[in-house]
Amino acid sequence: MLVKRRIIGHGPRASSSKRRVLLFAASLIGACAVAGGLVASTAGSSPVTFGRIPASAQTATGMDWSLLPDYVSTVGPGGVVVGYVAKQALEDSLQPAHLTGPLNGGSYSELTVLPVYNRQLQQVGNMYPNVGYVPLGDPAPTEQQMTPTTMVDGGANGNN
Amino acid sequence: MNLFRKLKRRPRRIFRVALPLVVAAASVMILVLPAQAVNSGYLLQEQIQEYSGEVNFCGEAALLATANFRSWALSNTYNNPCSLTSNTWSSPAGYLGVNAYGEFNGSYCGQTGWAYNASSTYNFGVGEVMCSGKGCGVFTTAAGQAFWNYYADEYYGGYETSPSQNYCT
């Protein structure tokens, strides 16, 4: 009888109860991980956002930067999205406050080279002024290529 | 009986032939329509005390056909602060900076880079066809300006966006 019980103890019932214990442990660990993740996400930094510039962000007096995602989609040749530029970098590139001057004319295009990232925030290329997207590994454009061709003393006609 | 059938069929045939023609004509008209230039108009951005007195600095974001992004800076003294013709103030070299960036369907597609006036002027701009070859879509210019503040010894900024415009590039 005892032998029989032992035999029963190693049988299918015993293995199913072990499976239940393992499942319970696994689900407990999973629940803890999810709860921990939730606590971390609510207490710490919010998830990074990617996307386009919403039309509502364009106002008559300028851009409402608060409506933009953290990383703004960037298009390369053919209008295809090639990656994302950091909103902060884009905003900074349009702010002249970091420059000391007055500058003696000419172009300062190198100040607006923006790194382009994929969704894993790995750099995949750069956006160069007047040139656009250049993938990592490709040669960088020359200073001449980056210099705007149209710099105009507009006079009384400078309204378009 | 046959005549009645013919009459009944005719509208269908006309519809089959005419509809594609109407659609084709409409498509051609859309393509032929000239691409328009749009701008924000000059907007007062800064009033700065310069060595000669108070100066108004204005900026404008413009979008020219086709996908030519422009940023303009204008300096003017009192009254009618953004006038291109009256009370203009000649900014010394390096006092006016401009930069334009382009958007295509809500995505960033490039910028001109900063350019500064090399000689004294009251109106300075930069422009470039930057986002060509993207296909048909909605384009917008965001323009930045730099205005030198003589006493603060730093640039003050201006910023505008143009209305959006549909282009095919």
Chai-1 contact restraints between the chains, C-beta under 6 A:
chainA,res_idxA,chainB,res_idxB,connection_type,confidence,min_distance_angstrom,max_distance_angstrom,comment,restraint_id
A,R52,B,G106,contact,1.0,0.0,6.0,A-B,restraint_1
A,R52,B,S107,contact,1.0,0.0,6.0,A-B,restraint_2
A,I53,B,E103,contact,1.0,0.0,6.0,A-B,restraint_3
A,I53,B,G106,contact,1.0,0.0,6.0,A-B,restraint_4
A,Q58,B,T161,contact,1.0,0.0,6.0,A-B,restraint_5
A,G62,B,Y159,contact,1.0,0.0,6.0,A-B,restraint_6
A,G62,B,E160,contact,1.0,0.0,6.0,A-B,restraint_7
A,G62,B,T161,contact,1.0,0.0,6.0,A-B,restraint_8
A,M63,B,A142,contact,1.0,0.0,6.0,A-B,restraint_9
A,M63,B,T161,contact,1.0,0.0,6.0,A-B,restraint_10
A,V72,B,Y108,contact,1.0,0.0,6.0,A-B,restraint_11
A,S73,B,S107,contact,1.0,0.0,6.0,A-B,restraint_12
A,T74,B,S107,contact,1.0,0.0,6.0,A-B,restraint_13
A,T74,B,Y108,contact,1.0,0.0,6.0,A-B,restraint_14
A,V75,B,F104,contact,1.0,0.0,6.0,A-B,restraint_15
A,V75,B,S107,contact,1.0,0.0,6.0,A-B,restraint_16
A,V75,B,C109,contact,1.0,0.0,6.0,A-B,restraint_17
A,P77,B,G133,contact,1.0,0.0,6.0,A-B,restraint_18
A,G79,B,K134,contact,1.0,0.0,6.0,A-B,restraint_19
A,G79,B,G135,contact,1.0,0.0,6.0,A-B,restraint_20
A,V85,B,Y108,contact,1.0,0.0,6.0,A-B,restraint_21
A,L94,B,G144,contact,1.0,0.0,6.0,A-B,restraint_22
A,Q95,B,G157,contact,1.0,0.0,6.0,A-B,restraint_23
A,P96,B,G97,contact,1.0,0.0,6.0,A-B,restraint_24
A,P96,B,A146,contact,1.0,0.0,6.0,A-B,restraint_25
A,P96,B,Y155,contact,1.0,0.0,6.0,A-B,restraint_26
A,P96,B,G157,contact,1.0,0.0,6.0,A-B,restraint_27
A,L99,B,Y155,contact,1.0,0.0,6.0,A-B,restraint_28
A,G101,B,G94,contact,1.0,0.0,6.0,A-B,restraint_29
A,G101,B,W148,contact,1.0,0.0,6.0,A-B,restraint_30
A,G101,B,Y155,contact,1.0,0.0,6.0,A-B,restraint_31
A,P102,B,G94,contact,1.0,0.0,6.0,A-B,restraint_32
A,P102,B,Y95,contact,1.0,0.0,6.0,A-B,restraint_33
A,P102,B,W148,contact,1.0,0.0,6.0,A-B,restraint_34
A,L103,B,G94,contact,1.0,0.0,6.0,A-B,restraint_35
A,L103,B,Y116,contact,1.0,0.0,6.0,A-B,restraint_36
A,N104,B,A93,contact,1.0,0.0,6.0,A-B,restraint_37
A,N104,B,G94,contact,1.0,0.0,6.0,A-B,restraint_38
A,G105,B,A93,contact,1.0,0.0,6.0,A-B,restraint_39
A,G105,B,G94,contact,1.0,0.0,6.0,A-B,restraint_40
A,G105,B,Y116,contact,1.0,0.0,6.0,A-B,restraint_41
A,G105,B,N117,contact,1.0,0.0,6.0,A-B,restraint_42
A,G105,B,A118,contact,1.0,0.0,6.0,A-B,restraint_43
A,S107,B,G113,contact,1.0,0.0,6.0,A-B,restraint_44
A,S107,B,A115,contact,1.0,0.0,6.0,A-B,restraint_45
A,Y108,B,W114,contact,1.0,0.0,6.0,A-B,restraint_46
A,S109,B,G113,contact,1.0,0.0,6.0,A-B,restraint_47
A,L111,B,W114,contact,1.0,0.0,6.0,A-B,restraint_48
A,T112,B,Q111,contact,1.0,0.0,6.0,A-B,restraint_49
A,T112,B,G113,contact,1.0,0.0,6.0,A-B,restraint_50
A,P129,B,Q111,contact,1.0,0.0,6.0,A-B,restraint_51
A,P129,B,T112,contact,1.0,0.0,6.0,A-B,restraint_52
A,P129,B,G113,contact,1.0,0.0,6.0,A-B,restraint_53
A,N130,B,E128,contact,1.0,0.0,6.0,A-B,restraint_54
A,G132,B,G110,contact,1.0,0.0,6.0,A-B,restraint_55
A,P148,B,T112,contact,1.0,0.0,6.0,A-B,restraint_56
A,P148,B,A115,contact,1.0,0.0,6.0,A-B,restraint_57
A,P148,B,V126,contact,1.0,0.0,6.0,A-B,restraint_58
A,P148,B,E128,contact,1.0,0.0,6.0,A-B,restraint_59
A,T150,B,G127,contact,1.0,0.0,6.0,A-B,restraint_60
A,M151,B,A115,contact,1.0,0.0,6.0,A-B,restraint_61
A,M151,B,V126,contact,1.0,0.0,6.0,A-B,restraint_62
A,V152,B,G125,contact,1.0,0.0,6.0,A-B,restraint_63
A,D153,B,T121,contact,1.0,0.0,6.0,A-B,restraint_64
A,G154,B,N123,contact,1.0,0.0,6.0,A-B,restraint_65
A,G154,B,G125,contact,1.0,0.0,6.0,A-B,restraint_66
A,A156,B,L84,contact,1.0,0.0,6.0,A-B,restraint_67
A,A156,B,T85,contact,1.0,0.0,6.0,A-B,restraint_68
A,G158,B,W72,contact,1.0,0.0,6.0,A-B,restraint_69
A,G158,B,N123,contact,1.0,0.0,6.0,A-B,restraint_70
A,G158,B,G125,contact,1.0,0.0,6.0,A-B,restraint_71
A,N160,B,A37,contact,1.0,0.0,6.0,A-B,restraint_72
A,N160,B,N39,contact,1.0,0.0,6.0,A-B,restraint_73
A,N160,B,A62,contact,1.0,0.0,6.0,A-B,restraint_74
